[in-house]
């Protein structure tokens, strides 16, 4: 779990912004995109901070990347980036770092990382790290995603979810920067295949 103290280690002169972010991440309609997801991402980022050129920007981007999250809204990342720009600028964060945070947040919309983008690679790896988790943890993640889309009829959810997972499965190098990226990719592919099989009802 992430606390206000974790935010204040990044922005020690402010707590109001941290309280607002914690409130956003704790909204009742969230089941996967919660403080636990944020904590998991920050742990990955902390463990692999040397892989980034600006670890602080990556951490700030993690805090804001799902600050605005509505399951059926296509511009969550754009709105979250705008929120980050407004809040971080008001807090006096350097303009170039604010711009980098906003860029990184927008990147999480599709996890398309350019060659040599070390900050983007670490943020994307942290955001997708759940895919490489042990099967029991992955099953809890999948169930939480289903809960966030409870309003979607079962057949529509199964086909849509399988299509999304298929795009990840088609990536031969799903992870880009963590030293164990090949191992993580192999585990993720196993989890993805298993869930797609379940979703499509294959024998």
TANOR-V366557 format. One line per field, one symbol per residue. ss: DSSP state (2 for helix, 1 for strand, 0 for the rest). burial: 1 if it has 16 or more other C-alpha atoms within 10 Angstrom, else 0. Layout:
BEGIN
ss = ???
burial = ???
END
This chain:
BEGIN
ss = 00022222220000022222222220000000002222222222222022200022222222222000000000022222222222222200002222222222222000000000022222222222222200222222222222220000022222222222222220000000000022222222222222222222000
burial = 01010010001000001100110111000111111011111101100110110111111111111111100000011111111110010000000011111111111100101000011111111111111110000110110111011000000011001100100110000111110011011111101100110010000
END
